[in-house]
Every structure is written in structure tokens, then in C-alpha cells.
Amino acid sequence: MSPRKKPEDLAPSAVERAFAAVSASIITGEIAPGALLTEGEVADELGISRTPVREAFLQLQTCRLLTLFPKRGAVVASVPDKEVADLLAVRIMLESSAIRALGGHPLPDGVARDLDDLVAQQVVAEHDGDLLAFSQADFAFHSRVIRAGDNDVIEDLFTQLGPRLELLTHRAGRRDATSPTRLLADHRELAALARAGDADAYEAALRAHVQRGNYG
């Protein structure tokens, strides 16, 4: 007879905890591409059963941070140069589309405040030297712009890209300590252009932002 599953192990919070822990380790480079992870090892480390870890692994595979091998475990995926370029191209396309969906109208006040708050979070993260928090706020900034376009399909697609985009931002910050400062300045400019509803200028600034990001 198989052991009964504990209710707390099936709760979304247990899955989220496993997802957050593993994704953070991959994004920060603590776990390198090619490393083999097992459900048992992660479950023991987090003090939970394998069930939520298994679900988290499936989600991480959907985000293309892991590749699952039945009965063996999961291998941390790499992000080849071609994929970096493709990710950034898709990001520009989706984000520009969201701004154009506003039809030239300024951002709603609530969205503009959210962008300002996220920039403030990045300022704190940069000051504290917390590159993971900075990278997460970076993605949240662009995700908030996407949500303003009110297209659920685009939002879902962008959400799936989140962990890999956070990985690219974190990697850029590790390679170049001045990267967060540049990204912050760009975010202030992008927030101002979005607030004004200037879609053409926003797309041009976004392309320049990506080129300056040193994500490769």
C-alpha cells in the first residue's frame, strides 16, 4: 500500500516553494547547466514530499529551465546564444504589442504607479546588492506593461518566459556590475514613454534597452 499523501504537500504553497527554490538556484547560477536534480534531493532539502517537487519540476520544464528524464531526474537546461536572441525578440514583440493595444492613450494611473513602485524595488535591490531581487523586479516591470495590453494569451506567453528572462538579467548583472544601473535608467525612460502612450518611441527605447542589456 502506498503511503498517504500529506495534505500540506499537495497545497499550492508547497509547489510554489519548490518552484521558487529551484528556479532561484538556476537563475543565480548556484546550480549550473547540465546539473542533475532529483525529486528526492530537493524534497529532503525543503522538508516536503516528492509530490509538490514533481509538480514544480513539470512547471520548470514548461519554462524550459529543466529537461525531465523519467526515473532519472531533471537536468538543468542551458540557454544557447540563438535562444537568447529569440527570447529577446519575442519579448520586444509582445511588449510593443501591449503598448500599441492602448491605442495611443496614456497608461492608467494605477499601472503607472505600479511601474514606479517596481523601479523603486529595483533601486533598493541594486543598493542591497540583491541581484536576484533586481532580476525579479525587472521581469515584473515588463510583465506589468504586458498586462496593461489586456491580452490574456500574450500575458500567458510572457509569464512562461519569466524565469529565463530573469536568468538573462541576472547573468548580465554578474558579468557587468554596471548593468543594473543602465537597466534602471532605461526603465525610468520606458515608464515615462508608456505613461505618455507613445508606442513608437516606446518600441524604439525598448529595442535600445535590450541591445544595451548585454544579455548574451
N, C-alpha and C positions, 0 to 999 in steps of 0.2 A: 504494500500500500504506500502510495506516495505521501510525503508529509503535507499537512495542511498549510496553505499559504497564509501568512500573516496579513491581516487587513491593511496594516500600515505599509507593508511592502508593495501593495497594489495601488496606493494612493498616488495621485499625480505628483505630489511633492517629492516622493521618493524617486520617481522617474526624472523629474526636473533636477533633483540634486545630483543624480548620476550623470545626466546630460551636462550640467554646468561644470561639474568637476573634471570630467574627461575632456570636454571641449576646451576648457581653460588651459589644461595641461598641454593640449595640442597647439592651441593658439600661441601660447607663450614660448613654445619650443622645449618645454620641460620633457615632453615625450616627442621624440624625433620621428620623421617619416620613416616608414619601414619597421617600426617597433611593433611587436606582437602584444596585444592585450587579451586577457581572458576575463570572462564574466566573473569567475570565482575570485580572481585577484582584486578586481575593482569592488566587488561586493564586500569582501573582507576588509578592504581599506576604508570603505564608507560605513561599514556596520549595518548593511542591509542584505536582503536576499538577492538571488540572481535574477528574479523576475523583473524588477524595475531596471536593472542593469541591461538585461536583454532588450527591453523596450528602448532604452536610451541608445544602445548600440544601433538598433534599427533606424532610429531618428538620425543618428550621426552618419549612418551610411547614406540616408536620403540627402543629407547636407554634403555628402562626399568628403567627409573628414576621415571616415573609416571604410575599409572593404572587409566584409564578413566572409569567413570561411567556416562552413559547418563543421562542428565537432573539434575545431582547432582554436578559434578565437577571432580576433579582428586585427587587421594590420592598418596602421596609420598611413593615410594616403599622402602623397606629395602633391604639390601644385606646380606643374611644369610651366615654363615660360609661355607657351601657347595658351594654356588655360588662364594664366594671369591676364593676358591681353584680352581674351574672350570675356572674362568676368568683368573687366573694367568697361569694355564696350557695351555689354548688356546693362551694366549699371547706368552708364550715360544715357542709353536709350530709354530705360524705364523711368529714370528720374526726370529727364527732359519731357517725356510724355506726360508725367504727372503735372508739371508746371504748365504745360500747354493746355491741359484739361481745364485749367482755371479760366481760360478764355480771356487772358489779359487783365483779369481782375486781381486786386491785391489779395494777399493771404488773409484769411480771417484772423482777427486779433488773437484768438486762442492759440492758433497754430504758430503765429509769430512769437508769442510768449513762450511756447514750448521750445522753439528753436533757440531763443535767447537763454532759456534755462539749461539746455543741453550744451551750449557754448560755455556757460558758466561752470557746468560739471567738468568739461574738458580743461578749463583753466585750473580748477582745483586738482584734477588728476595730474596735469603737467607739473604743477607746483610740488605735488607729493611724490613725483616720480613713479606714479602708478600707471604704467603703460597699458596694462590690461583694461583698467577702468577707462582710460583715454580712448582705447580702441573700441570699446563697447559703446561709449557715448558718441564716438564718431559714426558708427553704424546707426545708432538711434537717431542721430541728426538727419541723416539721409533717408532713413525709414520714415521719419515724420513728414518729410517733404513728399515722399511717395504716397503716404496715407491721405495727404491733402488732395490728391487727384481723384480720390473716391472711386478707385477701380479695384475690386476685390481680387481679381485674377492677378493683376500686376503686383498687388501687395503680397499675395501668397508666394509668387515667384521670387520677389525680393527677399522675403523672410527666409526662404531656403538658402539664399546666397549669404545670409548674415554671418555665420561662423567663418566662412572662407574669406569674406571681406574683412572681418575683424583680424583674421590671421595676417592678411596682407598689410594692414595698417600697423599691427604690432611688429611685424618683420621690418617694415620700413623704419619704424622708430628705433629698433635695435641696431640697424645698420647706420643710421644717421641721427644723432641726438638732436639736430635742429629740425627734424621733420615735424614733430608736434607743433612747434611754433608756427611753421609755414601753414600747416593744415588749419590751425586755429584762425589765422588771418584770413584764409580763404573762406572759412565757414562764416565769418562775420560778413564778408562780401556777399556770399551766396544768400545769407539770411536777408540782407538788405535788398537784393535784387528780387528775391521771392516775395518779399513784403510789397514791393512795388508792382509785382505782376509782370515783369519784363522777361518774357520767356526766351527771346533771342539772346539777350545779354546773359541770362542765367545759364543757358546751354554753353555759350562761349566760355564763361567763367568756370563752369563745371569741367569742360574739357581741359582747360589750363590747370585746374586743380588736380585732375588725375595725372596729367603729364608731370607736374611738379612733385607728385607724391612719392616717387622713387619706389614703386611697389614691386618692381621686377626682381 
